[in-house]
């Protein structure tokens, strides 16, 4: 599937939304378009509310994937997506990734 197809799948919702997010995460290290799309998708209320487990939402998973891709573009997109989160989510996210600042977060997936 193309990045556009995956994006549309995420936006439509349904049982494959999470798999589509994680496929874009897998592409983010080598595909700036996938990284940009993940940043945009992380702002969707549906992804912020869809919990993978406990506090971790699909939105957080997208941001973690962007950080883990470790490219200048993916990290820039991740920082912007992080700053678009509500303050309480930002605090929880930093606790989850064990970092004091988003710039210090270097998660592995």
C-alpha positions, 0 to 999 in steps of 0.5 A: 500500500502507498503512504496515501492509502495507509493514511486513508486507512488510518483516517477511516478507522476500523480494525486495521488503523493501528497496523497502518500507523505501524507500517508508516512508523516502519517507513519513517526512517527512509521516507520523509513523506511517511514521517510527515503523514505520521505527524499529521495523523498524530493530531487526529482526536481518534488517534489520541483517544485510541489506546494501544495499552494503558496511557499509550495512544496511537498518537504516542506510538506515532511520535515514538516511531518518529523519534526512533527513526532518528532522522533530522526530518522525523525528529523535527516532525516528532517535536511538532507533534509532541508540542501539539499534544495537550499539556497532560499528555506531554507530561505523561509522554515524557515520563513514559519515554524517560526523558526530561525534554522531548529532545532528549528522548531516543526510544528504540522500537 
